[in-house]
C-alpha cells in the first residue's frame, strides 16, 4: 500500500505505520488516460479518505484528525481482454475490450466505422446508433490516431463487407462502449496507416522529428520485430547448441587503434582525461580468451567516428564471437550453420551447404569490391595491356604512373544510355561521385564497329578492337565503360557503376540470396586520406 501511495505526489504520508482499519473509504478511478495501458495522470487523479474513531489511539493512522483529502477527478486502470489482430471467426459472439489507435474513420449510411490498430494488427469497429447511442456519438467525433478503448461483441461481417486482404476481414466488433483516452490536438505530419503505400515516401527529416508516429508504421514495426527474432535465434543457437557464454563488455574504455576515429567522452572526476567509446570489443574479447573463457559471444554496440555510408552509421550493432583452440574451417562451418539457421528460422529459406568462397584478390579483380553482389553476372576486366602503347594520352599517362585500365561491359547498354547521358547524365555523375575525373566509353555497333570518345576510338586499330571485344565478351549493342588510374580508384568507380547499372536495368534478382565468404584478406590497407595503415576486416555479404 505504501509503495502504491508513493506514486501519488499530492498525498501526504505520515511516518507512523499504516493501519488499513482506519480508512473507511478509499476509492480510485481514472477518467482521462493518455496511454493504452495503466498510466497515472496527476491532474485527473482523486483520492478521498475518512477516518473512523477507534478505542485505541495506537490504531489511528493520524494522531490528530485532519480534514479529508479530496481531489476532483478519479483514477482507474485501463485493461483489455483481447488484441485487435488476434481476433478471428472463432471469437464470434464473444465480448471483448480492445485498446488501440484509430487507423481509419468513416461514416456510411448513418453508421460510423473505424479501424482500430494495436501491435498485433487492425480490426474493424462498427457502431449501433439505435442500441448504443452514446458509443455512436463518441465514435463520430474520433479522428485518426486517437487512442481509445472499445468494448463490444465480435460479430461476422455482412457478405458485401468482407475484406479478404485483412487478417480480420471476416469479422468486426459492434461497439457498445467507447472511451477516449488521448486525443490528437494538432495536424498529423503524415498518415501512419497509409504512409507505406504512398508513392512519394515521407522525408526522413520529418520521420525522425515525429519518431513516435514513424514507429507506428507497419514497416517500422516489422523491421524491429525482425531484428528481435534474429537476435533471439542467435542467442538460442549459440548458447543451447554450441555452449557459448554471452558476456557484456564496458562501453566507457580506453582508446585502442582500429579502423576509424574514436568518439571521446570527457571524465568529470579526472579533468583533462577522456574515455573512448568502443569501435568494437576487440580489447576485451582478447582479454576473455587469455582468461580462459572457451567460447564467448556478444551482441555488441559499436561506435565509429567516420563518414556515413549506406551500410554504416555512427553507432551500430554487430555479432562478436571468440573461440579458443578452434581451426579456421571449424569457425567458418559454425558461422555458416548459424546463418543457415537464421534464414531458415526467420524466412524459411534453405541456403546452400557449403557457402561459396572467393579470395580478396579475386573479388577486387572481378567485382571491384570486397563484398560483391554476385546475384548478377557483370564482371570487370583488366585491359591495361591493350593500351600500353596507345596514342590515347589519358590511358598511357596513367599506365606510366603505375595505374591500370579496367572496363565494365553492359549488355545492350548502347541502347539504354545515350551519349548525352554518358557525358553529363546520371551515370556520368555516379562515376564522378566515386572520384573519377571522367567516364570514357565505347558503344559496339553492328559488325564490330565501335563509336564513342573520338580520341579513344582513333587510338584503336582493328586488331586492338578485336582484342578488346574478345576480352570483354562484348557484342553488338553492348556498352563498354572505362576507368583509369590507381587500382583502388578504378575498382571503386567500376564497383559503383556496376551496382548502379544493374539496378537501372533490372539485372538483380531481388528474391535470390547469394551468400559467400571473402577469404585471404590483407592484414592492413593504406588509407590515403589519413595517410596511415588500417585493419582490413573479413566480410560476409549477401
VENNORQUI-V832083 format. One record per helix or strand of 3 or more residues. SS is the DSSP state (~ for helix, > for strand). FROM is the first residue (numbers start at 1). TO is the last residue. If there is no record, write none. Layout:
<<SS FROM TO> <SS FROM TO>>
//
This chain:
<<~ 2 5> <~ 20 22> <~ 42 44> <~ 57 59> <~ 84 86> <~ 89 91> <> 95 108> <> 111 118> <> 121 127> <~ 133 140> <> 147 156> <~ 159 161> <> 171 182> <~ 204 209> <~ 211 214> <~ 218 241> <> 264 266> <> 274 277> <~ 282 290> <> 295 303> <> 315 323> <~ 328 347> <> 356 359> <~ 360 367> <> 380 382> <~ 384 387> <~ 393 400> <> 404 410> <~ 413 416> <~ 419 424> <~ 426 433> <> 441 444> <~ 446 448> <> 450 452> <~ 454 458> <~ 462 472> <> 479 485> <~ 487 505> <> 516 519> <> 524 527> <> 532 535>>
//
